[in-house]
Amino acid sequence: MTEVHLQVFSDKSAIDDLASLEKTLISVEEFRGRTRSVAHPPAADRLGSLPDVLVLALANGTAVLLASTAVSWIRHRTHDIRLLITRKGDETSVELTAERLRGLGQEEIGALIHRTGRALEQERPRTAHEDPGHGP
């Protein structure tokens, strides 16, 4: 299994968006029981912290499903949002944004989902021009 971290950056409430993404992920059978929210340790001047990242144990062959689920979730957001998915170990990351997805057709969405899934499954470091989260 591969561990991936999902972080949400939003112009509204990132905490609410993260909770919505978690609900979406656990509704998918392959991700149920493999998803948990985590809070980074609080700053010295804080009493506690709220969850700010989702950790998902990604089974072999489910990276494209994760990409599809993430794209579908983002497309249903009505505000600007950015999702950063990072594979732990080699730190490969993919960034998906609502703004970028709004301008894509169905074929382009399908291609983005497959490129994103492949990026999260591959074991080698990616170069910037191969990153599926940048450029069409």
Buried (B, 14 or more C-beta within 10 A) or exposed (E): EBEBBBBBBBEEEBBEBBBBBBEBBBEBEBBEEBBEBEEEEEEEEEEEEEBBBBBBBBBEEBBBBBBBBBBEBBEEBEEEBBBBBBBEEEEBBBBBBBEBBEEBEEEEBEBBBBBBBBBBBBEEEBEEEBBBBEEE
